[in-house]
Amino acid sequence: MSQASVNQRSIDRPRRWDMPFSQEAGHDSVLTDADIDSLLANDAFSRIDPDGFKRSVPLREILRNDVRLVDFEQGDVIVRQGDWGSSAFFILSGAVRVELDRGDDASSGLIQGRQEKTKKTLFQSLAQLWQNNRHAEFRNPDAKQTDSGNIRSVGGVTRVYISDVSAVIEKHKTARMDAGHWFGELAALGRTPRVATVFADETSTLLEIRWQGLRDILRFDRDQGLKTYIESVFRERALASLLRTERLFADISDQEMANLMPHCRLETFGEYDTAKPFREMSGDSVDAVRNEPVIAEEGDYPNAIFLIRSGVARLSQKHHAGRRTVGYLNPGRVFGLTEVLRGFRSGQSTAYDARLSAIGYLNAVVIPARIVEDLLRSGAISDPEDSCRPVPQGARGTVNENLLNFLVDGKYVQGTETMVIDMDRCTRCDDCVRACAATHDNNPRFIRHGPVSGRHMVANACMHCLDPVCMIECPTGAIHRDTLGGLVLINDQTCIGCAQCASNCPFDAIRMVETRNAAGAILVDSKNAPILEATKCDLCHDQLGGPACQRACPHDALERVDLQSQSALEGVIAR
């Protein structure tokens, strides 16, 4: 036997259920057979036919491994408006409150564990020049203790809670949901932020199911009972609002909207478990286009329009023997409307101008063209003529094709505040980094390097993504989207240093740092392990002048760009 064989050791290949959901994030209980029997007897699961599931993914094992039972005390915040949803909830006992109207009270953000967003005064901005701490990553542990009055630990799990539930109910408009109701399923499956804050109205037990398990139940349930329920909830709660985001349907009457909605289909393209991670989605653009699920084909008759609900879609056209990217569509954008209107006006046959394909997983509302034409003929909606918003075509004709492929394939089109540096203008003076440090207590929040295409570099700085996957597994909600400005921020007071956000960020824009006290000593826990916290660009949200990095660049080489905006991208490229 060779020495190499002696040194080898066989191990089991990692599997999906090596870590049950009930053991994640501080939970340490596994559902028993009795628990699973009880769940299967509940109305939420009793109508599901277990024989339709694969032998490798049986219903009982989904419940054992993708479900956990969570107890909440009165006032415990379960989900928060604007947070990223990766699980759904079913109320087994007790009741919850859904906050329908948050009002204008600035303190509501603090109640939910978020930091109050305030701007520094002019004097405070100047004082940073001499008041910043001289030690890296200074944190005040005493402030952390006193500022966390609305945070508590339950069985090792950190939770945000509302101290005065009756006052919140009196001040804000809420709705009560009793046992037997689902919530959070639209955000979990649609990859969208939570649309409302939900907190426990009394001591309650909830079933929480992660999206993988929910997906499999929807896929293998023969009777499609749960899928029918979720689609009905979408139609009831969200479809009309989504349709009204398109200008064509913005002013439609309630009666015509009610007539339109039954004809709309909610369709998904690609699958959660086959979509490649963001980090693997860059690469050869030809292969990327070839392997993407096709939603509508270039040259086909436009029999429907597509309103993107979640995900990112690519627009491509035939180019010699292959295809070239000509644009991309993000949530809220529509495809096919221009072609449908062109055919309606001319009375002649027309075709889609480009291919629409899904980059990874995409969810869209499909509206048949004949229904749109009927509404136009009846006068229920008006032909927008020249004021019609055309299908966004990226920066066709202005942005270099290679650069556009680079931005789409690398998912940089997710960025709403992407740091783009013109390397022909940049002199590597690092004034941007020093300005960032000066406005963040001598701690720079980004690194001046990153992937390059031509003369443009996308720096490793938080892009404040449209689809911020960094939020998905944060156990405390410390990394969150600001509900007013949409920025992705980290609350130092609730960050526990778990590093989930840093691991999930596909752009290396979040770093874990060792924290120090005012004397420069590293903060450690009872086991003498350093206290880590996540840090990243916050877009200088508390500074009067906005991003310090951009203001400090002496050569106008650095710019924050909203890659959702065609004109903003064209402006940077044309400089």
WOGIJO-V404142 format. One record per pair of residues at least 4 apart in sequence whose C-alpha atoms are under 6 Angstrom apart, sorted by the first residue. I is the first residue (numbers start at 1). J is the second residue. D is the distance in Angstrom with one decimal. If there is no record, write none. Layout:
i=(I,I)
j=(J,J)
d=(D,D)
This chain:
i=(20,21,21,21,22,22,22,22,23,23,26,26,31,31,40,40,41,42,48,50,52,52,53,53,54,61,62,62,63,66,66,66,67,67,68,68,69,69,70,70,71,71,72,72,72,73,74,74,74,74,75,75,75,75,75,76,76,76,77,77,77,78,78,79,79,80,81,81,81,81,82,82,82,82,83,83,83,84,84,84,85,85,85,86,86,86,87,87,87,87,88,88,88,88,89,89,89,89,90,90,90,90,91,91,91,91,92,92,92,93,93,93,94,94,95,95,95,95,96,96,96,96,96,97,97,97,97,97,98,98,98,98,99,99,99,100,100,101,101,102,109,110,110,111,113,115,118,119,119,120,120,120,123,127,128,132,133,135,137,137,138,138,138,139,139,143,144,150,150,151,151,152,152,153,153,158,168,186,187,187,187,187,188,211,217,218,224,233,234,234,235,244,244,264,264,265,265,266,266,267,267,268,268,269,269,270,270,271,271,275,278,279,282,282,292,292,293,293,294,295,295,296,296,297,298,298,298,298,299,299,300,300,301,302,302,303,304,304,304,305,305,305,305,305,306,306,306,306,307,307,307,307,308,308,308,308,309,309,309,310,310,310,311,312,312,312,313,313,313,313,313,314,314,314,315,315,315,315,315,315,316,316,316,316,316,317,317,317,318,319,319,326,327,327,328,329,335,338,343,343,343,343,358,375,375,376,384,394,395,395,405,406,407,407,408,413,414,414,415,415,415,415,416,416,416,416,417,417,417,417,417,418,418,418,419,419,419,419,420,420,420,420,421,421,421,421,422,422,422,423,423,425,426,432,432,432,435,435,436,436,436,437,437,437,438,445,445,446,447,448,449,450,450,450,451,451,452,452,460,461,462,462,464,464,470,470,470,471,478,478,478,478,479,479,480,480,481,481,481,482,482,489,497,497,502,510,510,511,511,512,512,513,513,514,514,515,515,516,516,516,516,517,523,523,524,524,524,524,525,539,540,540,548,550,550,570)
j=(65,65,66,67,27,29,30,68,27,28,156,157,35,64,45,46,46,46,221,59,220,222,58,220,58,65,66,213,67,209,210,213,208,209,207,208,206,207,205,206,204,205,76,203,204,203,200,201,202,203,161,162,165,199,200,161,199,200,160,161,199,198,199,197,198,197,194,195,196,197,193,194,481,483,193,194,480,193,471,472,187,188,193,188,211,472,188,209,210,211,184,185,208,209,182,183,207,208,181,182,206,207,179,180,181,206,179,205,206,179,204,205,203,204,177,178,201,202,176,177,199,200,201,175,176,198,199,201,174,175,197,198,174,196,197,173,174,172,173,172,114,114,115,162,160,491,542,542,543,124,542,543,127,131,132,441,441,520,515,516,515,516,517,516,517,147,493,160,161,159,160,158,159,157,158,476,172,190,191,192,193,194,211,215,221,227,228,237,238,239,239,249,250,366,367,365,366,364,365,363,364,362,363,361,362,360,361,275,361,360,506,506,409,410,357,358,357,358,357,356,357,355,356,355,352,353,354,355,351,352,351,352,351,351,352,369,367,368,369,335,336,337,366,367,334,335,365,366,333,334,364,365,331,332,333,364,331,363,364,331,362,363,362,329,330,359,328,329,357,358,359,328,356,357,325,326,327,328,355,356,324,325,326,354,355,323,324,354,323,323,324,396,393,394,394,333,391,390,347,348,349,350,362,380,381,381,388,566,399,566,409,410,412,413,413,563,465,466,463,464,465,563,464,465,562,563,463,464,560,561,562,463,560,561,458,459,559,560,457,458,558,559,456,457,557,558,455,456,557,455,456,557,557,549,552,553,548,549,444,548,549,442,443,444,442,536,537,461,460,459,459,458,459,460,457,458,456,457,509,509,509,537,487,488,501,504,505,479,490,491,494,495,489,490,488,489,486,487,488,486,487,538,532,533,510,535,536,534,535,533,534,532,533,531,532,522,523,520,521,522,523,521,530,531,528,529,530,531,529,547,546,547,552,558,559,574)
d=(4.4,5.6,5.1,6.0,5.6,5.8,5.7,4.7,4.6,4.6,5.3,5.4,5.8,5.6,5.2,5.2,5.3,5.7,5.9,5.8,5.5,5.9,5.4,5.1,5.8,5.9,5.3,5.8,5.2,5.7,5.8,5.3,5.7,4.5,5.9,5.4,5.8,4.7,5.7,5.3,5.8,4.5,6.0,5.7,5.3,4.5,5.0,5.3,4.3,5.2,5.3,4.7,5.7,5.8,5.2,4.2,5.5,5.5,5.7,5.2,4.2,5.6,5.2,5.5,5.3,4.0,4.9,5.2,4.2,4.6,5.0,5.1,5.9,5.9,5.3,5.4,5.9,4.5,5.8,5.7,5.1,4.9,5.9,4.5,5.7,6.0,5.1,5.5,4.2,5.1,4.6,4.6,5.7,5.4,5.6,5.4,5.5,4.6,5.8,4.4,5.7,5.0,4.7,5.5,5.6,4.7,5.3,5.6,5.3,5.1,5.4,5.2,6.0,4.2,5.6,4.4,5.5,6.0,5.8,5.3,5.6,4.3,4.6,5.5,4.6,5.5,5.4,5.6,5.3,5.1,5.9,4.5,4.4,6.0,5.3,5.4,5.1,5.7,5.1,6.0,5.1,5.0,5.8,5.9,5.9,6.0,5.7,4.1,5.7,5.7,5.7,5.7,6.0,5.8,5.5,4.6,5.8,5.4,5.1,5.9,5.9,4.8,5.4,5.9,5.7,5.8,5.4,5.7,5.4,5.5,4.5,5.7,5.4,5.3,4.4,5.9,5.7,5.6,5.5,4.7,5.8,5.7,5.8,5.8,5.6,5.6,6.0,5.8,5.2,6.0,4.8,5.2,4.2,5.7,5.0,5.6,5.1,5.9,4.7,5.9,5.5,5.7,4.5,5.9,5.2,6.0,4.7,5.9,5.7,4.8,5.9,5.4,4.8,4.5,5.9,5.8,5.5,5.5,4.3,5.4,5.2,5.7,5.1,4.5,5.1,5.6,4.4,4.3,4.9,5.2,5.2,5.7,4.7,5.6,5.7,5.0,5.4,4.2,4.4,5.7,4.6,5.6,5.9,5.4,5.5,5.1,5.8,4.8,5.9,4.5,5.5,5.1,4.8,5.5,5.6,4.4,4.9,5.4,4.9,5.1,5.7,5.1,4.5,5.8,5.0,5.7,5.5,5.1,5.5,4.5,5.5,4.5,5.7,5.3,5.9,5.6,5.0,5.4,5.6,5.0,5.4,4.3,5.3,5.6,5.3,5.4,5.6,5.2,4.5,4.8,5.9,5.5,4.5,3.7,5.8,5.8,5.7,5.8,5.5,5.5,5.9,5.6,5.8,5.2,5.8,5.4,4.7,5.7,5.2,5.7,5.7,5.9,5.0,5.7,5.7,5.3,5.0,5.2,4.7,5.9,4.4,5.7,5.8,5.7,4.1,5.7,4.8,5.8,5.3,5.1,5.0,4.4,5.3,5.0,5.9,5.7,5.9,4.7,5.7,4.9,5.9,5.5,5.6,5.1,5.5,4.5,5.8,4.8,5.0,5.2,5.9,5.1,5.4,4.2,5.6,5.7,5.7,5.7,5.1,5.8,5.7,4.2,4.5,4.0,5.1,4.9,4.8,4.9,5.6,5.7,5.1,5.5,4.5,5.4,5.7,5.7,5.7,4.2,5.0,4.9,5.1,5.4,5.7,5.3,4.4,5.0,5.0,6.0,5.4,5.0,5.1,5.1,5.6,4.3,5.6,5.5,5.5,5.4,4.4,4.8,5.2,5.7,4.9,4.4,4.9,5.8,5.0,5.7,5.5,5.5,4.6,5.3,5.6,5.9,4.7,5.8,5.7,5.4,5.2,4.3,5.2,5.6,5.8,5.5,5.1,5.1,4.2,5.1,5.5,5.3,5.7,5.0,6.0,5.6,5.8,5.9)
